[in-house]
Amino acid sequence: MTYRPSTELLERYASILVHYGLANGAGIKPGETVQVRSSEDAKPLFFEVCKEIWRAGGNVIQTFMPADDAEHNFSAAFYELASDAQLDHFSEPYYRGLLEQIDHIIFILGERDPKALEGVDAAKISRHGRSQARSWEFRLPKERAGNLHWTIGMYGTEAQAAEAGMTLEQYWDQIIRACFLDDPDPVARWKQTAAEVRRYRDWLNSLAIDRLHVEAEEIDLWLTLGEQRRWISADGKNIPSFEVFTTPDWRGTNGRVRFSEPLYYQGSLIRGIELDFKDGEVVRAGADENGELIQAMVRQPGANRLGEYSLTDARSSRIDRFMADTLYDENMGGPFGNTHMALGIAITEAFDGDESAVSDAEWERLGFNVGAALHCDIVSTTDRTVTATLKDGSTRVVYERGRFQTD
């Protein structure tokens, strides 16, 4: 019999997403409207999330999408049949109207076929992605003004478990542990955990870091933090999230990195990704498997620049196995925690000031990579040492053996 999480576990999961995942950990207020986006494979969690919103006095706009399978692969069929005009189509009036109506978005991930787009022309996927990226033009101003919040959760499926080399029950054991679904009051547990991660964040912000040097057998990379930067941490976006991250000045990235973890991108698996940076741009991209996809990615506007650098302390996270899903793999605990870097659009929350008052020209001057159409996280979980050069010229190891070196 196929494993299915209990109703009690799903109710706890829904409670986390609704009462912690939104509004920077504060949850929704009565009368607010939440768009809940899910595929049919995540229907049990989708159901409990909708119920929890209604209990809290909120309104739901349901976006419930069919799953891709061998008989009905909607995603692949679109790219096989779409003309250039259809690839470029963006439903602006619909999207504007939707954004006017909603206060929050809950994304529930869950895929019947993680490789639904395998074999589809990467150029078509990239072209359509660029057209849909116009949504950021409308969404980001509302987010920066504090009037739109979102979170992401995942409902584990048989296919995802198989990709990770686990049974579905083993896979859900990782989800349960990672999200504290085994705690009778998981919302309180998340708030406690977030406070612990904020201590690492505040410590990094107190150091006045100029540059970082990331060193490991497969990494020798320099990053420049840049002007008016801050480190940020778990605030409900992404369940789970244990990372402390920032957006560096993309222009100050130099060196090489090889990532230990594979990446699922455009319906395919890319293994052994290697990137070389010079003066902020990727000058060489390759991989052991499906290297042409990473090369196509970095040819997209702004996707050859860094948009995020992140560290997770091994003590914060109970995830200790590869999950074949970036949401979990970028929050790996294990023996050495993880570091991940995102190619593409910057996280402007890392600006130490009022985001809503910054013009596009000022973002460019500050070295925030705001002109990209994607944000793609790539993960490494091997042991590494991160040394900070402070603004007074001194150096200090800030991360080693999977732990922040606060002592």
Secondary structure, DSSP 4 states (H G I P E B T S, - for coil): ------HHHHHHHHHHHHHTTTTTTT---TT-EEEEEEEGGGHHHHHHHHHHHHHTT-EEEEEEEPPP-SS--HHHHHHHH--HHHHH---HHHHHHHHHH-SEEEEEE--S-TTTTTTS-HHHHHHHHHHHTTHHHHHHHHHHTT--EEEEEE---HHHHHHTT--HHHHHHHHHHHTTTTSSSHHHHHHHHHHHHHHHHHHHHTT-EEEEEEEETTEEEEEE--TTB--EE-SSSSSS--EEEE---GGG-EEEEE-SS-EEETTEEEBS-EEEEETTEEEEEE-SBSHHHHHHHHTSTTTTSEEEEEEE-TTT----S--SSHHHHTT--TTT-EEEEEEES--GGGBSS-GGG--HHHHHHHT---S-S-EEEEEE-S--EEEEEETTS-EEEEEETTEE---
